[in-house]
Amino acid sequence: MNTKVKYGVDEGEGLSPSLWGKIGLDEFLLAGNNEGLAKFDDFYDGVTFATTVAQNGFVTYQDTGVTIKGLTTSYTGELQIAGNDADNDEGSIQGPGGGVCPAAIISTTAGSEYETMFEARVKKASIADDACAIFCGLATIGGASADILADDTGALKAAHSFVGFQTLHAAGEVLVAQYQKTGETAVSVAATAATLVADTYVKLGLHFDGDHTLRYYVDGEIVGTVDVAAATVFPEDIALAPLLATKVGAAAESKVTMDWMCIARRRKNTGLRA
């Protein structure tokens, strides 16, 4: 996929201009910036991941028989979680940073404010209840781990923090925008951020403005907003990294595919396309 953002144009399969139009992503990817980080991955290099082994900046957790690998049949690059054909089979992938280095922080603390942006293009082969619960967004380091989503429900693990999107076993087509602080109950930002369609890609995005506002995007449209400074149980000032986590709710394979992922952060007021 071409990472160049066409400003003011709906790019369809590419990065959403409404989300990425001000951060100057091209400058980050081409030259880097000591005030921030940018990482785009379209999984075109076809890596086959082994559970808990860091490869290409990512680390995975896979139950026995579950595969996470780049599709060698894809001309544009796609990563697929498959072989999840036993009840509560799971597979998750976190990176960049190999599951040990943070890629993002959402903070309103003076001196620690970073504008942070994330987007990924994902799809589920089935949206049937119990087919597959997923989480896609940002999570604490170590998110690619056993039972990051709970058995039989797909709920987020209490021992981690999350900011992003989820479907549960009980409602496989309903995408919820939410966040959760370690040890707290998940907070819903949009109870139905989108209604998913089987085997159909959706773009899921986050934008923290470096001040106090966090926005959730689906296919380039804002579906929810959080005032981080006013939220009492928000996972603020916590090291985060992109995470795609999956767990099936029945003994039948339910593939999940990610076309690409992009994460970027820059220190507030660096002057790039402000």
SEKE-966261 format. One line per field, with one value per residue: z, x, y of N, C-alpha, C in turn; residue number from 1. Coordinates in pm, 1 decimal. Each point is the difference from the previous one (the first is absolute). Layout:
<rs>
nzz Z	...
nxx X	...
nyy Y	...
cazz Z	...
caxx X	...
cayy Y	...
czz Z	...
cxx X	...
cyy Y	...
n NUM	...
</rs>
This chain:
<rs>
nzz 0.0	-76.1	78.5	-119.8	89.4	-67.0	34.6	75.1	-13.3	-24.7	70.1	59.3	-60.6	-25.2	52.3	106.0	-103.8	43.7	8.1	-118.3	-33.7	132.9	9.7	-132.1	-20.8	-118.9	68.6	87.3	-96.3	-64.9	100.3	63.7	129.9	56.0	-43.0	-76.4	-44.5	-107.0	-5.3	-126.5	7.7	-122.6	75.3	-90.3	105.7	25.6	113.1	37.0	89.0	93.6	76.7	52.7	-130.9	35.6	-99.4	-76.2	126.7	-25.4	94.4	0.3	26.9	-8.6	13.0	44.6	-115.9	77.7	-118.7	-0.2	-121.8	-74.4	-73.2	-40.9	9.0	94.3	-95.7	101.0	47.5	63.0	123.7	16.4	89.8	-1.4	-35.1	29.2	0.2	115.4	82.4	-4.2	-121.8	20.9	-55.7	36.7	-44.2	49.9	-33.2	-41.6	11.6	-76.4	38.6	-13.7	-117.8	68.5	-60.2	112.0	28.3	77.0	-3.8	109.1	44.1	56.5	-123.3	10.6	-57.1	-52.9	-120.0	8.0	-101.4	-19.3	-93.6	-12.8	-101.4	54.3	-0.9	27.8	-15.1	131.5	-4.2	-16.3	85.7	90.1	-117.9	25.9	120.3	-18.9	17.0	-40.6	32.5	112.0	46.1	128.1	23.4	-80.2	-87.5	-72.2	76.2	75.7	-51.7	-96.7	-64.1	76.1	51.9	-105.7	17.2	5.0	125.4	14.9	3.7	125.8	-23.2	-104.1	-61.9	-46.2	-124.2	-35.3	-79.6	28.5	-33.5	49.2	68.0	90.8	-64.9	-85.5	-29.1	132.4	-56.6	113.9	11.2	57.5	132.2	49.4	124.8	17.5	20.8	-105.9	5.5	-112.8	-62.2	-30.6	-111.1	-72.7	48.3	-104.9	0.0	-27.5	-103.6	36.7	-114.4	-15.1	26.3	73.2	-61.2	116.6	-7.9	98.0	46.2	50.9	58.4	68.7	28.5	103.5	8.6	-38.7	-132.8	22.3	-128.0	-13.3	-96.8	-80.2	-87.2	83.0	63.2	69.1	87.9	57.9	111.6	50.4	107.3	-39.3	2.3	-50.7	-73.7	89.6	-96.9	-63.5	-87.9	75.3	-75.2	-82.7	-1.3	-127.0	-64.7	-133.1	8.3	-66.1	71.9	-4.0	14.5	-45.0	-25.5	-101.8	-11.4	-59.1	-102.4	43.6	-124.9	39.0	-79.9	1.9	-72.0	93.5	55.8	61.2	59.9	54.8	47.6	45.3	47.0	88.0	-102.2	-78.4	-42.7	-1.1	-105.5	87.1
nxx 83.2	-38.6	102.1	15.7	-28.2	-110.3	42.9	-110.9	63.6	-113.7	98.9	-114.3	90.4	38.1	102.6	-76.1	-23.4	-123.3	68.9	59.7	-98.6	24.1	23.5	-10.3	-82.5	-13.2	7.0	-83.9	-73.9	14.7	-12.5	-108.2	-16.9	96.4	-107.6	16.8	-103.4	30.0	-96.6	22.8	-91.5	27.3	97.0	61.5	84.1	-125.3	25.6	49.7	-88.1	94.2	-82.0	-15.3	22.3	81.3	-75.9	88.5	40.3	-51.4	-90.0	-14.4	-125.8	26.0	-125.2	11.8	62.8	5.1	-25.1	109.8	-38.9	97.7	-100.0	53.9	-131.9	37.4	-46.6	-78.8	0.0	-17.7	-38.8	7.3	-99.0	47.6	-63.0	-83.7	13.9	57.8	-96.6	-10.3	22.1	126.1	7.8	117.0	8.0	120.2	0.1	96.1	128.3	-39.0	-106.3	111.7	-2.3	-29.5	-116.4	-73.9	-41.0	-104.7	43.0	-54.5	100.3	22.5	47.0	-114.0	-41.2	-51.6	-2.9	-103.9	40.7	-110.1	27.7	-98.5	24.0	-115.2	-11.2	-123.7	40.5	-29.9	-122.4	-12.2	-99.0	97.1	-5.6	14.5	52.3	4.9	124.8	-18.4	124.1	7.7	105.8	1.2	128.5	19.9	-65.9	104.5	-100.0	14.7	-117.5	57.4	-73.9	-105.4	14.6	-67.2	72.2	132.5	-40.7	35.3	126.7	-37.7	99.0	-70.8	62.2	-112.0	24.4	-126.9	-6.9	-122.6	-0.8	-114.8	10.0	-60.1	81.5	18.7	-113.3	-8.5	46.5	66.3	-13.5	119.1	13.6	114.6	-4.6	125.4	-70.4	-39.0	-126.9	-14.1	34.0	-129.0	63.0	-16.1	-121.0	-32.1	131.5	-30.8	-72.4	77.5	65.2	-44.5	127.8	-24.7	98.8	52.3	7.6	84.8	-36.6	111.4	-40.9	113.4	-59.9	46.7	-128.3	-124.9	-8.3	-68.1	24.6	-112.6	61.4	-105.2	83.1	83.7	-102.2	-16.4	22.1	99.9	-18.5	124.1	-41.6	124.3	11.8	-121.9	54.4	-74.8	-32.3	46.4	52.2	8.5	98.2	-56.6	111.8	-25.1	-55.0	-2.4	-124.7	11.2	-109.6	0.6	-125.5	-3.2	-131.0	49.9	-21.2	25.8	83.0	57.2	35.8	110.4	-19.9	128.3	-50.8	-11.6	107.7	-40.4	113.9	-36.1	106.9	-30.1	106.0	-85.2	-59.0	25.7	-120.8	-6.4	-36.3	31.6
nyy -119.5	100.6	37.7	54.5	93.2	-27.5	118.3	-14.4	-118.7	-66.2	-54.0	-25.3	-74.0	124.5	66.9	20.8	81.4	-28.3	-112.3	-16.2	82.4	-1.1	-128.1	11.9	-104.5	57.1	114.1	-54.2	-54.8	113.5	85.2	-41.4	-2.8	73.2	61.4	-107.2	-72.4	-73.5	-87.9	-35.6	-95.4	-45.4	-53.0	73.9	1.4	-30.1	66.2	-117.7	41.1	-8.7	-66.9	120.4	-16.1	99.2	47.8	65.4	6.8	-119.9	-23.8	-132.9	-29.9	-130.8	-39.3	-122.9	1.0	107.9	51.8	73.2	37.0	51.3	46.8	-111.6	-5.7	88.8	78.2	32.0	-124.1	-114.2	21.1	-131.6	1.6	-124.3	-112.0	98.8	-132.7	33.6	-37.3	131.6	-50.9	39.6	120.4	54.3	125.0	34.6	126.9	81.3	-33.5	-103.5	74.9	74.3	62.4	110.1	12.3	5.3	121.3	-12.0	125.8	50.7	-75.0	115.3	17.5	-66.3	112.7	-111.5	57.1	-79.3	-77.8	-69.8	-89.6	-88.1	-80.8	-40.8	-133.5	-39.9	-126.5	-4.4	48.0	-131.3	-7.9	16.1	63.0	132.0	14.1	131.1	41.0	125.6	33.8	71.4	-65.2	-30.7	23.1	-102.6	76.4	-39.3	-40.5	-106.3	-28.2	71.4	-91.1	21.1	-120.5	-44.7	111.3	-9.9	16.0	127.2	-38.9	-20.2	-84.0	43.2	99.7	55.2	38.3	-21.3	-107.3	-48.9	-129.3	-39.4	-115.0	73.8	83.6	-99.3	62.6	11.7	108.9	-17.3	131.0	-26.9	13.6	-43.9	38.7	-37.6	-110.9	70.8	37.5	-68.1	111.6	-3.9	30.0	-109.6	-28.9	74.8	-10.7	-126.7	-34.7	-101.8	-18.9	-122.5	-31.5	108.0	64.3	38.6	132.5	-32.3	120.3	56.0	111.8	9.6	114.4	-71.9	30.1	-26.7	13.4	-112.0	-25.3	-68.6	-68.9	-9.3	-54.9	65.1	-56.5	112.5	-99.0	66.8	71.8	10.4	65.6	-24.2	132.5	-17.5	-96.1	-64.9	-87.4	106.2	-86.2	107.8	52.5	-86.1	-73.0	31.4	-101.6	6.5	-42.7	-115.7	-18.8	-133.7	-39.1	-126.5	-3.9	-70.0	-129.5	116.9	-22.2	113.4	15.8	65.4	104.1	38.7	99.0	95.4	54.1	111.1	33.3	113.3	60.1	118.0	60.3	40.8	63.4	-108.7	40.6	-130.9	70.4	90.0
cazz 0.0	-1.7	127.4	-17.7	27.4	-97.4	85.8	-52.5	-88.7	63.1	-61.4	-1.1	70.5	61.7	121.6	-5.1	0.5	112.1	119.7	-16.1	-82.2	61.4	74.5	-81.5	6.1	-103.1	48.8	99.7	-61.4	-90.9	61.8	145.0	75.0	136.4	91.6	-5.2	-59.3	-92.3	-49.4	-84.5	-42.3	-78.8	15.8	-132.2	0.2	12.3	116.6	77.5	137.7	100.5	123.4	97.8	-60.4	-68.7	-138.6	-76.1	89.1	58.1	75.3	-2.5	85.8	-77.1	51.2	-87.3	-125.6	-51.8	-81.5	-29.0	-105.3	-118.3	-106.3	-118.2	-117.4	-5.9	-76.3	72.7	135.8	101.9	109.9	36.5	113.8	-45.4	74.6	132.6	-19.5	127.0	82.7	72.1	-65.3	-10.7	-65.2	13.1	-49.7	49.2	-53.2	3.8	129.9	42.4	122.8	118.1	-9.9	-23.2	-122.9	19.5	134.7	1.5	123.8	12.1	93.3	-60.4	-39.7	-51.1	-93.5	-136.7	-90.3	-28.7	-101.2	-31.2	-86.3	-55.7	-86.9	42.4	-29.8	56.0	-99.1	45.6	105.2	78.9	143.3	40.5	-102.4	40.9	62.8	-32.9	44.7	-87.9	49.7	78.0	127.5	74.4	-45.4	44.8	-36.9	-74.4	107.1	21.7	57.3	-2.7	-6.1	90.1	-54.7	-7.8	-18.7	-79.2	71.8	20.2	122.1	98.9	36.6	-103.4	-44.1	-141.5	-63.1	-136.8	-47.2	35.3	-12.5	98.8	-51.3	3.4	-106.4	-88.6	-100.9	64.2	32.8	112.3	27.1	145.2	61.4	129.9	80.9	73.8	123.7	-2.7	-96.9	-129.6	-20.3	-138.3	-61.4	-95.8	17.0	-135.2	-84.3	-135.7	-15.8	-93.4	-105.5	-10.1	-100.3	-59.0	73.6	65.7	50.6	139.0	28.3	122.6	-5.6	119.5	-52.9	77.8	100.5	89.1	-74.2	-72.9	-93.2	-59.0	-139.6	-78.5	-141.6	-15.2	63.9	146.2	60.5	143.8	50.1	143.8	64.2	81.9	125.4	87.4	23.9	129.3	-5.0	-130.0	11.4	-35.1	37.9	-2.4	-125.0	-82.3	-133.9	-75.1	28.8	-55.3	79.3	-43.9	69.8	-51.3	102.7	-34.7	-62.0	-145.4	-42.3	-30.5	-37.1	12.4	-88.9	8.8	-124.8	37.3	128.7	6.2	128.5	-2.2	109.5	-5.2	113.4	-27.6	-51.2	-72.3	-116.8	-121.6	-48.3	115.7
caxx -83.2	70.1	-27.0	-18.7	-137.5	-56.0	-78.9	-129.1	-50.6	-27.7	94.2	-53.3	76.7	118.4	-11.7	-112.7	46.4	-56.7	76.0	144.6	25.9	78.1	118.3	119.7	49.1	101.0	127.8	47.3	40.5	112.2	119.9	2.6	-10.3	42.0	-108.3	-109.7	15.8	-104.3	21.8	-105.3	32.5	-105.5	20.1	26.6	116.0	-45.3	56.7	-77.8	38.4	2.2	-51.7	87.8	129.2	-4.3	42.5	-37.6	-53.7	-126.0	1.8	-132.9	-34.3	-84.4	-29.8	43.8	-74.2	-36.4	105.0	-1.0	100.3	-32.1	-57.5	86.1	-85.7	-44.6	86.2	18.8	41.0	-103.4	36.0	-120.2	-6.2	-82.0	21.7	-62.4	-115.2	-43.7	-68.7	87.0	128.9	30.6	121.2	12.6	125.7	25.6	119.3	144.2	64.3	26.5	-70.9	72.8	21.1	-125.7	-14.1	-93.8	-42.5	-105.0	31.0	-26.3	100.4	87.3	129.4	-12.5	-112.0	27.6	-109.5	11.2	-94.8	4.2	-106.3	22.8	-108.0	-18.7	-129.3	-29.4	-65.2	-136.9	-49.3	-97.1	26.6	93.8	99.8	129.8	9.6	126.7	33.4	95.2	28.9	122.0	-6.6	125.1	102.4	-30.0	-137.7	-5.1	22.5	-109.3	-126.5	-15.2	-145.8	-51.4	-71.3	-146.2	-62.2	85.2	19.4	138.0	63.5	4.2	138.2	59.1	-71.5	-35.4	-71.0	-24.9	-126.8	-16.6	-124.5	-12.1	-59.3	-146.4	-50.7	115.3	-3.6	-3.0	131.3	-9.6	114.7	9.4	132.1	4.0	119.4	33.6	-72.3	-129.9	-97.9	6.4	-93.1	-45.3	-6.2	-109.9	-44.7	-1.2	80.6	-28.0	-52.6	91.8	-48.2	91.4	105.9	4.1	95.0	-38.5	116.1	-21.7	101.5	2.8	80.2	9.9	50.8	112.8	-52.1	-86.9	-108.2	23.2	-109.1	-5.8	-42.3	-28.7	0.3	25.3	-104.7	5.8	-111.8	-0.4	99.5	24.6	81.4	90.4	26.7	-116.7	-34.4	56.9	65.9	64.5	139.0	88.0	142.1	36.8	64.1	-91.4	43.4	-110.5	-31.5	-116.4	-20.0	-117.6	-33.5	-124.7	-93.4	-53.7	100.3	-5.9	95.2	-56.1	118.7	3.6	104.8	37.9	61.6	113.5	-6.2	85.5	3.7	89.8	-11.3	94.0	-14.6	-95.1	48.2	127.0	-9.7	-26.1	-137.9	-84.1
cayy 119.5	128.0	66.5	143.9	41.1	93.1	88.0	39.7	-103.2	-127.6	-93.3	-134.3	-101.2	57.8	78.8	93.5	138.3	75.2	-35.5	18.6	117.6	107.7	-41.8	-2.5	-137.2	-22.6	49.5	-95.1	-125.1	20.2	56.0	-16.6	124.1	-30.7	34.5	-95.5	-131.7	-43.2	-134.5	-56.7	-135.9	-64.1	-143.6	-54.3	-87.5	-138.5	-68.1	-95.8	26.2	-105.9	58.3	66.9	32.5	128.5	-2.4	119.0	102.5	-44.9	-124.3	-60.7	-112.5	-89.9	-132.7	-108.9	-10.9	132.7	59.8	143.8	12.9	77.5	-81.4	-1.7	17.6	139.4	89.0	125.5	-29.2	-18.1	-89.4	-75.0	-91.6	-112.4	-123.7	13.1	-86.4	-59.0	98.4	93.2	21.1	142.4	46.6	145.8	54.8	135.5	65.4	-23.4	1.3	-136.8	-33.9	47.4	145.2	71.0	77.1	110.5	37.6	101.8	70.8	143.6	50.2	99.9	-51.7	-136.7	-2.1	-41.6	-31.0	-142.9	-43.6	-143.0	-51.8	-133.0	-48.0	-138.5	-62.7	-131.5	-85.4	-22.2	89.3	-75.7	-6.9	-104.8	-30.6	52.0	131.4	64.8	134.7	66.6	134.2	13.4	-71.2	-1.7	-92.0	-135.9	-31.5	-126.2	-97.6	-94.1	46.7	145.7	6.7	-104.0	-115.1	-5.8	131.4	88.0	125.8	41.1	-46.8	108.0	33.1	84.2	120.1	-4.6	110.7	-44.8	-54.1	-139.3	-75.7	-107.0	-122.5	6.7	87.1	-0.2	105.3	132.4	54.5	93.3	87.2	2.4	0.3	-65.9	16.8	-121.7	-21.5	67.4	-47.8	67.2	111.6	8.1	133.0	-15.9	-138.2	-55.5	88.2	-45.9	-134.8	-61.3	-89.0	-112.9	-0.5	134.1	82.0	124.1	72.5	39.5	99.9	79.1	122.8	83.3	126.8	50.3	92.0	-78.2	-63.5	-123.2	-28.7	-133.4	6.7	-119.2	36.4	142.9	79.9	0.6	-72.7	22.7	94.5	-6.5	103.0	-80.2	70.1	-10.3	-140.8	-40.3	-131.0	-14.3	-45.3	111.3	-11.0	-142.1	-39.7	-78.8	-40.3	-60.3	-140.0	-69.8	-121.1	-75.0	-125.8	-55.9	-43.4	-131.9	-87.1	14.4	103.3	131.4	76.2	146.1	47.9	141.3	43.7	84.2	68.8	118.4	69.1	116.3	96.2	111.6	90.3	106.4	128.9	-6.4	84.8	-72.6	7.2	26.4
czz 0.0	126.7	-15.3	17.3	-104.6	73.6	-69.8	-92.2	80.2	-68.9	1.4	85.6	78.7	129.9	-14.9	5.9	117.4	128.6	-10.5	-66.9	59.7	60.6	-82.9	-2.2	-102.1	47.3	103.7	-66.2	-86.2	72.7	149.2	68.8	144.8	104.3	-0.3	-70.3	-99.3	-53.1	-76.3	-41.0	-77.3	-7.1	-133.3	-0.3	40.4	116.3	58.3	144.1	84.3	134.1	93.9	-54.6	-77.4	-140.7	-68.7	86.8	66.6	83.6	5.1	116.4	-77.3	76.5	-100.4	-124.1	-60.5	-75.2	-13.1	-101.8	-113.2	-110.3	-124.7	-129.5	-18.9	-74.4	75.1	142.4	95.4	103.3	45.2	122.6	-37.4	84.7	139.8	2.6	123.7	84.5	84.5	-52.4	-15.3	-76.3	8.0	-50.4	47.3	-58.1	-71.1	143.3	57.3	127.9	126.3	-0.1	-29.0	-132.0	20.3	148.4	-14.8	133.9	-9.4	96.2	-70.2	-28.0	-58.8	-105.0	-140.5	-76.2	-45.2	-97.1	-30.7	-96.9	-51.2	-82.9	23.4	-47.3	70.1	-106.7	34.9	108.7	85.3	147.8	29.4	-105.6	43.6	62.1	-36.5	82.5	-98.1	49.7	69.7	133.9	68.1	-58.1	61.7	-35.3	-81.1	96.9	18.6	66.9	12.1	-20.7	76.0	-76.4	5.8	-12.7	-96.0	66.7	24.2	134.9	97.7	30.8	-102.4	-24.8	-151.0	-42.8	-143.1	-19.6	29.9	-48.1	102.9	-63.1	-11.8	-112.2	-100.9	-103.3	59.3	41.1	105.5	7.3	150.8	46.9	135.5	66.8	80.6	133.1	5.9	-102.2	-129.1	-10.4	-148.1	-45.6	-104.4	2.3	-133.4	-89.8	-146.9	8.4	-110.6	-100.5	-15.9	-114.8	-74.1	85.3	59.6	53.0	137.9	41.6	133.1	-24.1	133.8	-40.7	76.5	106.4	98.2	-74.6	-77.7	-86.5	-56.9	-140.5	-53.6	-144.7	-19.4	62.7	151.7	55.7	150.8	41.1	151.2	42.0	100.7	136.5	99.1	34.6	124.8	-5.4	-136.6	18.6	-47.8	50.9	10.7	-136.1	-75.9	-131.8	-71.8	30.2	-80.0	74.9	-42.8	88.4	-51.8	115.0	-28.0	-70.4	-151.8	-39.1	-36.8	-24.5	20.5	-80.6	22.8	-126.3	26.6	135.1	-4.1	137.2	-12.3	124.6	-24.5	121.3	-39.9	-46.2	-61.5	-130.1	-129.9	-31.2	113.9	-42.5
cxx 86.2	-36.2	-24.2	-146.9	-44.5	-99.5	-128.4	-62.7	-26.6	84.4	-49.5	80.1	116.0	-27.3	-109.4	49.8	-52.4	76.4	145.9	38.3	87.3	132.7	127.5	63.3	110.1	138.1	60.3	55.9	124.6	127.9	11.5	-6.5	34.1	-102.4	-110.3	38.0	-112.1	35.5	-122.6	42.6	-118.2	18.0	27.2	116.6	-32.6	56.5	-100.3	47.4	-4.4	-36.7	111.5	138.4	-12.9	57.7	-49.8	-64.5	-131.5	23.4	-143.0	-18.0	-98.9	-23.6	47.3	-88.7	-40.8	119.3	-20.4	109.8	-49.7	-50.1	87.2	-79.5	-43.5	101.4	31.3	48.3	-117.8	52.1	-126.5	22.8	-98.1	31.4	-58.6	-130.3	-40.6	-64.5	101.4	144.0	25.2	129.9	4.2	136.5	13.9	131.4	-40.9	54.8	21.2	-68.4	70.4	21.0	-132.4	1.5	-86.1	-21.0	-106.2	9.3	-39.4	98.6	94.6	137.6	-4.2	-109.9	48.6	-130.7	20.8	-109.5	22.1	-112.3	41.0	-122.3	-14.5	-135.0	-9.3	-71.5	-146.0	-35.7	-105.8	37.0	85.4	104.6	137.3	-15.8	134.8	16.0	101.6	18.7	133.9	-18.3	135.8	96.5	-24.5	-140.5	-15.5	33.8	-123.7	-119.2	-6.7	-147.9	-54.5	-68.3	-150.6	-69.6	80.3	26.6	148.0	52.2	19.0	141.9	69.6	-86.1	-18.6	-64.0	-26.5	-138.7	-7.3	-133.4	3.5	-63.2	-152.3	-59.6	111.9	4.1	11.4	140.3	-17.3	128.3	9.4	143.4	-10.2	133.6	23.1	-74.0	-137.6	-92.3	11.2	-108.7	-34.7	-6.6	-111.2	-39.9	-12.3	72.8	-17.9	-65.0	80.0	-72.7	103.8	98.2	10.6	86.9	-65.9	127.5	-31.9	112.3	-18.0	83.9	-8.9	72.1	119.4	-40.7	-88.1	-105.1	46.9	-122.2	15.4	-58.8	-31.7	-16.1	7.5	-103.1	12.7	-123.3	-7.0	114.4	11.0	82.2	89.2	23.3	-114.4	-36.2	70.5	75.4	64.1	145.4	99.6	142.0	46.3	59.0	-89.7	66.1	-119.2	-15.9	-122.5	-9.5	-129.6	-20.9	-134.2	-86.3	-63.9	109.3	-14.1	93.0	-72.5	116.2	-19.5	120.6	24.0	77.3	126.1	-26.0	94.1	-12.9	96.9	-21.7	102.6	-23.6	-89.4	71.1	140.0	-3.6	-26.6	-148.7	-97.0	-127.7
cyy 123.8	76.7	149.0	35.4	101.2	89.3	42.5	-103.0	-126.8	-105.8	-143.6	-95.7	58.2	72.2	105.3	144.2	81.7	-24.5	43.2	131.6	107.6	-43.9	-0.4	-137.8	-25.1	43.9	-94.5	-126.0	15.7	39.4	-26.4	134.8	-29.6	41.7	-104.9	-129.0	-21.0	-137.4	-45.6	-139.6	-58.5	-151.3	-71.5	-99.0	-143.7	-78.9	-99.3	9.8	-126.7	62.3	44.9	35.4	131.6	-13.8	126.3	107.4	-35.9	-125.4	-52.7	-96.6	-85.3	-129.0	-104.5	-9.9	131.6	57.9	150.3	23.0	89.0	-91.4	7.1	14.6	144.0	86.0	128.9	-20.0	-6.8	-99.0	-71.4	-88.3	-109.9	-123.6	1.6	-80.4	-80.0	109.7	78.6	4.4	149.5	24.3	150.5	42.9	144.2	51.5	128.1	8.9	-137.6	-41.6	43.5	151.3	69.6	76.0	123.8	27.1	108.5	70.6	146.9	65.3	96.3	-58.4	-139.3	-12.2	-34.8	-12.0	-143.4	-41.5	-148.3	-31.2	-137.4	-38.7	-150.2	-53.5	-134.5	-82.5	-23.2	101.3	-69.8	4.6	-123.1	-33.1	48.2	138.5	59.7	127.5	55.1	142.8	3.0	-71.1	4.7	-103.6	-138.3	-42.4	-126.8	-112.5	-86.3	66.7	151.6	36.0	-120.9	-113.9	22.5	134.3	87.9	132.6	27.6	-47.7	115.1	47.0	88.7	123.3	-6.0	131.6	-42.7	-55.6	-149.4	-54.3	-112.1	-123.7	12.4	83.6	22.3	109.6	140.3	42.1	109.1	82.9	17.1	18.0	-68.6	27.2	-127.3	-6.9	62.1	-64.9	80.0	106.2	8.1	145.2	4.1	-146.3	-73.1	98.3	-35.0	-137.2	-66.4	-88.2	-111.0	17.0	133.3	89.7	124.9	64.6	56.3	93.6	70.8	124.2	72.3	127.5	57.1	98.4	-77.8	-81.2	-121.9	-28.2	-140.3	12.2	-138.4	44.0	151.3	91.5	-9.5	-69.8	19.3	90.0	-13.2	121.3	-72.3	64.7	-16.4	-143.9	-51.5	-132.4	-23.4	-45.2	106.1	-26.4	-145.4	-32.9	-97.3	-38.6	-62.2	-148.6	-41.9	-131.8	-67.1	-122.2	-49.8	-51.4	-133.3	-79.3	1.3	114.9	128.7	95.9	151.0	48.4	148.7	36.9	82.3	63.8	118.9	65.7	117.1	83.2	111.0	87.8	115.9	126.7	-8.3	77.8	-73.0	2.8	26.3	72.5
n 1	2	3	4	5	6	7	8	9	10	11	12	13	14	15	16	17	18	19	20	21	22	23	24	25	26	27	28	29	30	31	32	33	34	35	36	37	38	39	40	41	42	43	44	45	46	47	48	49	50	51	52	53	54	55	56	57	58	59	60	61	62	63	64	65	66	67	68	69	70	71	72	73	74	75	76	77	78	79	80	81	82	83	84	85	86	87	88	89	90	91	92	93	94	95	96	97	98	99	100	101	102	103	104	105	106	107	108	109	110	111	112	113	114	115	116	117	118	119	120	121	122	123	124	125	126	127	128	129	130	131	132	133	134	135	136	137	138	139	140	141	142	143	144	145	146	147	148	149	150	151	152	153	154	155	156	157	158	159	160	161	162	163	164	165	166	167	168	169	170	171	172	173	174	175	176	177	178	179	180	181	182	183	184	185	186	187	188	189	190	191	192	193	194	195	196	197	198	199	200	201	202	203	204	205	206	207	208	209	210	211	212	213	214	215	216	217	218	219	220	221	222	223	224	225	226	227	228	229	230	231	232	233	234	235	236	237	238	239	240	241	242	243	244	245	246	247	248	249	250	251	252	253	254	255	256	257	258	259	260	261	262	263	264	265	266	267	268	269	270	271	272	273	274
</rs>
